[in-house]
Amino acid sequence: MKIEVLGSGCAKCKLLAERAEEAAKELGVDFTLVKVTEYPDIVARGVMSTPGLVVDGVVKSQGHVPTVAAIRDLLR
């Protein structure tokens, strides 16, 4: 599973990365976490509001930081 966190590296982006990693570990899935910080790359994925969460190429959330439980549900 490829998990991408899209954002400039702000506090919310870092929090989303931490929560996404925690959720994936709780599920026991094999994953790669990638932080995408370049604006053109973020927009190319269809995200206009950061932070964004993309799982295997599909945008799962944008503009807010979901809870660990919510991210677990998004990863299933």
Buried (B, 14 or more C-beta within 10 A) or exposed (E): EEBBBBBEEEEBBBEBBBBBBEBBEEEEEEBEBEBBBEEEEBEEBEBEEBBBBBBEEEBBBBEEBBEBEBBBEBBE
